[in-house]
Amino acid sequence: MRRIAYFGASIFLISGACVNVDPIERAPRRTVTYRRPYRSPLPAETRRPAASRLTRPQRSKPAYMPTWMPTYGRISPRWKTIVIHHSATRSGGARAFDRFHRKKGWDELGYHFVIGNGTDTPDGFIEVGPRWNKQKHGAHCKTPNNYYNDHGVGICLVGDFTKWRPSPRQLASLERVLRFLSIYCRIPAHRITTHGAVTGKTQCPGGHFPLAAVRRALRSPITAASLP
């Protein structure tokens, strides 16, 4: 009887121990393997995108394509000359000049192009005025017959060139616009003039503006930097 009681007690202790074991501890452990992310051996520029990301190939514009074509149609045959101005101010841009011209009673900005000096817009930044997009007459160089407003493209460089020279970036941008106009409007270099040279009543664009050098640059061979 003692042996039977001892044997039963031992079974009870073993079964009790099994009941008190945490089921999580009894669960078999799973080994987790971590996969390293796949990296293509090809360079980034040669990898083929996923099929869902494939798009129609984009063709870049050739360097000789015009960048200032009018928004509302073709370039008018009315343009025969180009008149260069300075703003005679330290700062400014197309928006500021537009407000000033409207206060004078004009319908909008009088120039066709404005080239910034790093104040209101970045140095050398070219702003296209609404008159150019509409191929509309200018309001920048008044004469008795109004020829230079009716047939002249007005370009204003921000700055006072009676006191200092235009920045190199302004001159580079001016050359690009002038080359564009000379090609698409067939305006030769000798028809590029200044406000003061036309009217004789103003110093615009100032004695520090290098008109002769600008004309020589247009007569020189076309380079990639000078293309529109």
C-alpha positions as CSV (number, residue, x, y, z in Angstrom):
1,M,0.0,0.0,0.0
2,R,2.8,2.4,0.8
3,R,4.3,1.7,-2.7
4,I,1.0,2.4,-4.4
5,A,0.5,5.6,-2.4
6,Y,4.0,6.8,-3.2
7,F,3.5,6.0,-6.9
8,G,0.2,7.9,-7.0
9,A,1.7,10.9,-5.3
10,S,4.5,11.1,-7.7
11,I,2.1,10.9,-10.7
12,F,0.1,13.7,-9.1
13,L,3.2,15.9,-8.7
14,I,4.3,15.3,-12.3
15,S,0.9,16.0,-13.7
16,G,0.6,19.1,-11.5
17,A,3.9,20.4,-12.8
18,C,2.7,19.9,-16.3
19,V,-0.5,21.8,-15.7
20,N,1.3,24.8,-14.2
21,V,3.7,25.2,-17.2
22,D,3.0,28.4,-19.2
23,P,1.6,27.3,-22.6
24,I,3.7,29.9,-24.4
25,E,6.9,28.3,-23.0
26,R,5.6,24.9,-24.2
27,A,5.0,26.1,-27.7
28,P,7.8,25.2,-30.1
29,R,10.0,28.0,-31.1
30,R,10.0,29.1,-34.7
31,T,13.2,30.3,-36.3
32,V,12.8,33.5,-38.3
33,T,15.1,34.2,-41.2
34,Y,15.6,37.8,-42.4
35,R,16.1,38.3,-46.1
36,R,18.4,41.0,-47.2
37,P,16.8,43.6,-49.6
38,Y,17.5,42.9,-53.3
39,R,19.9,45.2,-54.9
40,S,20.3,45.2,-58.6
41,P,23.9,44.8,-59.8
42,L,23.2,47.2,-62.7
43,P,23.9,50.9,-62.4
44,A,20.9,53.1,-61.5
45,E,20.6,54.6,-65.0
46,T,20.3,51.2,-66.7
47,R,17.7,49.6,-64.4
48,R,14.4,48.9,-66.0
49,P,11.4,50.2,-64.1
50,A,8.5,48.1,-63.1
51,A,5.8,47.6,-65.8
52,S,3.3,49.7,-63.9
53,R,5.7,52.6,-63.9
54,L,6.6,52.6,-67.6
55,T,5.7,55.8,-69.3
56,R,6.0,57.2,-72.7
57,P,9.6,58.3,-73.3
58,Q,10.1,62.1,-72.9
59,R,12.0,63.8,-75.7
60,S,14.2,66.7,-74.6
61,K,14.0,69.9,-76.6
62,P,16.8,70.5,-79.0
63,A,19.0,73.4,-78.0
64,Y,18.0,75.4,-81.2
65,M,14.3,75.3,-80.4
66,P,12.8,78.7,-79.6
67,T,11.9,79.3,-75.9
68,W,10.1,82.6,-76.3
69,M,7.5,81.9,-78.9
70,P,4.3,83.8,-78.3
71,T,1.6,82.1,-76.3
72,Y,-1.3,83.3,-78.4
73,G,0.0,82.6,-81.9
74,R,2.9,83.2,-84.3
75,I,5.5,85.9,-84.3
76,S,4.1,89.0,-86.1
77,P,6.0,90.4,-89.1
78,R,5.6,93.9,-87.5
79,W,8.9,93.8,-85.7
80,K,11.7,95.6,-87.5
81,T,14.0,96.9,-84.7
82,I,14.9,96.3,-81.0
83,V,15.1,99.0,-78.4
84,I,17.2,98.4,-75.2
85,H,16.4,100.2,-71.9
86,H,17.5,100.2,-68.3
87,S,15.2,100.7,-65.4
88,A,17.3,103.5,-63.9
89,T,16.5,101.8,-60.5
90,R,18.5,99.6,-58.1
91,S,15.8,96.9,-58.0
92,G,12.7,95.8,-59.9
93,G,11.1,93.3,-62.1
94,A,8.2,93.0,-64.5
95,R,5.6,93.0,-61.8
96,A,6.9,96.2,-60.2
97,F,7.3,97.9,-63.5
98,D,3.8,96.9,-64.6
99,R,2.3,98.6,-61.5
100,F,4.3,101.7,-62.2
101,H,3.2,101.8,-65.9
102,R,-0.4,101.4,-64.9
103,K,-0.2,104.3,-62.6
104,K,1.0,106.4,-65.5
105,G,-2.2,105.4,-67.4
106,W,-0.8,102.7,-69.6
107,D,-2.8,99.5,-70.0
108,E,0.0,97.2,-68.9
109,L,3.8,96.7,-68.8
110,G,5.3,98.7,-71.6
111,Y,8.3,96.4,-72.3
112,H,8.2,93.1,-74.1
113,F,11.1,91.5,-72.0
114,V,12.6,92.3,-68.6
115,I,16.0,91.0,-67.5
116,G,16.5,90.9,-63.7
117,N,19.5,91.8,-61.7
118,G,19.1,89.6,-58.6
119,T,16.7,91.8,-56.6
120,D,13.1,91.1,-57.5
121,T,14.1,88.2,-59.8
122,P,17.4,86.2,-60.1
123,D,20.4,87.8,-61.8
124,G,19.9,87.3,-65.5
125,F,16.4,86.0,-65.2
126,I,14.3,86.7,-68.4
127,E,10.7,87.7,-67.9
128,V,8.4,87.7,-70.9
129,G,5.8,90.4,-70.8
130,P,2.2,90.1,-71.9
131,R,2.8,92.4,-74.8
132,W,5.1,89.8,-76.4
133,N,2.7,86.9,-75.8
134,K,0.0,89.0,-77.5
135,Q,2.4,90.3,-80.2
136,K,1.1,93.8,-79.1
137,H,2.7,97.1,-79.8
138,G,5.1,98.4,-77.1
139,A,4.9,101.5,-74.8
140,H,8.5,102.1,-74.2
141,C,9.9,104.5,-76.8
142,K,7.6,107.3,-77.9
143,T,8.4,109.2,-81.1
144,P,6.3,111.6,-83.3
145,N,5.4,108.7,-85.7
146,N,5.4,106.1,-82.9
147,Y,7.5,103.8,-85.1
148,Y,9.6,102.4,-82.3
149,N,6.6,101.4,-80.3
150,D,4.7,99.9,-83.2
151,H,7.7,98.1,-84.7
152,G,10.3,97.9,-81.9
153,V,10.7,95.1,-79.4
154,G,11.3,96.7,-76.0
155,I,13.9,95.0,-73.6
156,C,14.5,96.5,-70.2
157,L,17.5,95.5,-68.0
158,V,17.0,96.2,-64.3
159,G,19.7,98.6,-63.0
160,D,21.0,102.1,-63.4
161,F,23.8,101.9,-66.0
162,T,24.7,105.6,-65.7
163,K,26.4,104.4,-62.4
164,W,27.5,100.8,-63.1
165,R,27.7,98.2,-65.8
166,P,25.1,95.4,-66.3
167,S,26.1,92.1,-64.7
168,P,27.7,89.4,-66.8
169,R,24.6,87.3,-66.4
170,Q,22.3,90.1,-67.6
171,L,24.5,90.5,-70.7
172,A,24.5,86.8,-71.4
173,S,20.7,86.7,-71.1
174,L,20.4,89.8,-73.3
175,E,22.5,88.1,-76.0
176,R,20.2,85.0,-75.9
177,V,17.1,87.1,-76.4
178,L,18.7,89.3,-79.1
179,R,19.8,86.2,-81.0
180,F,16.3,84.7,-80.8
181,L,14.8,87.9,-82.1
182,S,17.4,88.3,-84.8
183,I,16.7,84.7,-86.1
184,Y,12.9,84.6,-85.8
185,C,12.2,88.3,-86.6
186,R,15.1,88.7,-89.0
187,I,16.4,91.8,-87.2
188,P,20.1,92.5,-88.0
189,A,22.6,93.8,-85.5
190,H,22.6,97.3,-86.8
191,R,18.9,97.7,-86.1
192,I,19.5,97.1,-82.4
193,T,19.4,100.5,-80.7
194,T,18.8,102.2,-77.4
195,H,16.1,104.5,-76.0
196,G,18.5,107.4,-75.8
197,A,19.8,107.0,-79.3
198,V,16.3,107.1,-80.7
199,T,14.9,110.1,-78.8
200,G,18.0,112.0,-77.8
201,K,16.0,113.1,-74.7
202,T,17.3,110.5,-72.2
203,Q,20.5,108.8,-71.2
204,C,18.7,105.4,-71.2
205,P,20.3,102.8,-70.9
206,G,23.3,104.8,-69.6
207,G,26.9,105.3,-70.6
208,H,28.0,102.0,-69.0
209,F,25.8,99.9,-71.3
210,P,28.2,98.3,-73.9
211,L,26.0,98.5,-77.0
212,A,29.0,98.1,-79.4
213,A,30.1,94.9,-77.7
214,V,26.5,93.5,-77.7
215,R,26.3,94.1,-81.5
216,R,29.7,92.4,-82.0
217,A,28.6,89.4,-80.0
218,L,25.6,88.9,-82.4
219,R,27.9,89.0,-85.4
220,S,30.1,86.3,-83.9
221,P,29.5,82.6,-84.6
222,I,26.7,81.0,-82.6
223,T,27.8,79.0,-79.6
224,A,25.8,76.7,-77.3
225,A,25.6,79.3,-74.6
226,S,24.2,81.9,-77.0
227,L,21.4,79.7,-78.4
228,P,17.8,80.5,-77.3
